[in-house]
Amino acid sequence: MIINDQEYEDQKVRFEVFFDKWVSLLGLYPWNISIVWKRESGSREETGASPWITLMRCAAKWQYLTATITVFMPDISDCSDAELEGHLVHELCHCLVNELREAREDWLDHEERVVTGITNAILWTRNHALQEGHKETEVKDPCPILSPSV
């Protein structure tokens, strides 16, 4: 599926709202995270009961606090805001756990499971706070002692 220029721009804006919010909330503001926008769909895996579609992909280099998130625009256009936000948080969590990668045959399976668990925990915590009446706020530097020096 190919999206037109207006749909492309609309999806970019939609994505960037969540991106700006979660980079801060996850403490990733010291990272240099680039976004690569793809007009074509991501890869599809036809195993299991339903096909698996790659909506976005993160490639991180924890040593340098850099990452690139590739976003497949036609695929995110099919997502609800909640789905898009969840997938983005999942990809950003790869920045948090990238350092754990080992030269093992099954490293990615372990990282995917950990990132999915962290994503759920973060979203559940946020949802609980909202149900309790807490406002969503932007935290610039919650613990300056632990923040990397620039």
N, C-alpha and C positions, 0 to 999 in steps of 0.2 A: 504494500500500500504506500502510495506517495501522498504527502500532504501539501496543500497549496501554501503560498507565502504568508497569508493571513493566519492560517491555522498554526503554521510554524512559529510565528511571532507570539501568538496567543499562548502556545504551550511553553515557550521560553519564559515568558513573564510568569506563568503559573508555577513553573519549576523554580524560578529564581526566588519567589516569595518563600517557599519552603526551604530552599538552600540557605538563604540569608538567616532565617530563623534558627535552623538546626546547626549550622556551623558555630554559631555563638553558644547555643544551649549545650552542645557536646564539647565545648572547650577547644574547638579546632581552629580558632581565629589566628593562632600563630602559623598555621599551615598555609602553604601556597597551593590552592586547589584549583586546577583548570577544568573547564567544562568543554567537551567536544560534542558538538551537536551533529547528529547523523540524520539525514532525511530518509534513510532506508530502515526497514525493520531489523530487529536484532535476531540472533540465532533462535531456532526452535528445536526442541527435543521432543520427539513423539513417543516417549516411553511412559508407561503408566496409564492411568485412567484419563488424564487430560494432558494436552501438550504444555510444555514448559517454554515460556517466551522470555528472552533476555531483554528487559526493559532498559537497563543501564548496567554499566560495568565500571568498577573502580580498580585502578592500578596505582598502588602507593609505594613510595620509597621512604620508609620511616626514618632512615638515617638523616635525610635532608628535609623532613617535614613537607614533602611535596606529594601531590596525588593528581591524577587525571580521572575525571568521571566522564565516561562516554554515555550519552543519552540518545536512545533510539526514538526519535520524535513520533513516528506513527504509532508506536506501541504505547507511549505514555498518554497519547490522546484518548486511548480507549479506557484509561483508568479513572476511577473516582478520585477526588482530592485525597481521601483517606488512604487509598491504595498507593497513590503517587508519593505521599508523605512517608508511608511505611517503607516503600522500596528505597526512597532516598536515604532515610535514616539507616537502613540496612547497609547501603553502599558506603555511607560515611563511617559506619562502624568498622569497616575494613581498615580505615586509617588507624583506628584505635588498636586493632589486633594484628596488624601487618607484621609487627616485630616478632610475633610468635611463629612465623613460618619456619619450617625446618626442611632440610633436604630429605624428605621422606616421600614415599610413593603416594600416601593417602593424606598429605597435609591439607589439601583444599577441602576435603570432606570435613575434617575437624574444624577448620576455620569457618566454613559455611554454617555449621551447627552452632558454634560459639556466637557468631555475628547474629544469627537469627534469634538466639536467646537474649542477647544484649538488646537487640532492637525491640523485642517484645517487652522486656523489662522497662526500657526507657518510655515506650509508648503507654504501657500500663500505668507507670508512675505519673506521667503527664495527665492521663485521663482521670486518675484518682484525684490528683490535685485540683483539676477543673471541677470534678463532681463535688469536692469539698469547698468550692467557692474561691479557690486561689486564682489570682490573675496570672496569665502568662507574662513573664517579664524577661527582659534581655539581661544576661549576666555577662559583663565585659571581662572581669578577671576575679573569679571567686577566691582564688588562693594565690596571691602574687609570688609567694615563696616557691611554689611548685611549678610556676610558669617558666618556660624556657626563656633565657635572656636573649634579647635581640641585638 
